[in-house]
């Protein structure tokens, strides 16, 4: 199966296997003040070549960046 950015977002995160949650909560009155669910699907891509890999949840995307980029919490 080809992984494409425009495919439907449904199912589970391929890393933690939790179901995706499309909940977004407004946190303020200014534009852009939102909080995404920990399992909101994010666009995962290679930081070297920019190639789309898959949708993964917000929580796993944060951990993936922490581990692969050597960031410290």
C-alpha positions in Angstrom: 0.0 0.0 0.0 1.4 3.4 -0.9 1.5 5.9 1.9 0.2 9.2 0.8 -0.5 12.5 2.6 -4.0 12.8 1.2 -5.2 9.3 2.3 -8.0 9.2 4.9 -6.9 9.5 8.5 -8.4 6.6 10.4 -7.4 3.7 12.4 -4.5 3.5 14.9 -1.1 5.1 15.3 1.4 2.6 13.8 3.8 3.2 16.7 1.7 3.0 19.9 -1.3 1.4 18.3 -3.7 3.7 20.0 -6.7 4.9 17.9 -6.3 8.4 16.4 -8.4 11.2 18.1 -9.3 14.2 16.0 -10.2 16.4 19.0 -9.0 20.0 18.9 -9.7 22.3 21.8 -9.7 26.1 21.5 -7.5 27.5 24.3 -7.8 31.3 23.7 -9.6 33.9 21.7 -6.7 34.7 19.3 -6.3 32.8 16.0 -4.1 29.7 16.3 -4.7 29.1 20.0 -5.6 25.5 20.0 -4.6 22.3 21.8 -4.5 19.0 20.0 -5.3 15.6 21.5 -2.3 13.5 22.4 -3.5 11.0 19.8 -4.2 13.7 17.1 -2.6 12.4 13.8 0.5 14.4 12.7 2.3 14.4 9.4 5.6 12.4 10.0 8.4 13.1 7.6 12.2 12.6 7.2 14.0 15.7 8.4 16.9 15.0 5.9 15.0 14.6 2.6 11.5 15.7 3.7 9.8 12.5 2.5 6.4 11.8 4.0 6.5 8.6 6.1 3.1 8.1 7.6 0.6 9.7 10.0 1.6 9.1 13.7 0.0 10.5 16.8 1.1 13.8 18.3 2.5 12.0 21.4 4.6 9.6 19.3 5.7 12.3 17.0 7.1 14.3 20.0 9.0 11.2 21.2 10.2 10.4 17.8 11.8 13.8 17.4 13.3 13.6 20.9 14.9 10.3 20.2 16.1 10.8 16.6 17.2 14.4 16.9 18.9 13.9 20.3 16.8 16.6 22.0 16.7 16.7 25.8 13.5 17.1 27.7 
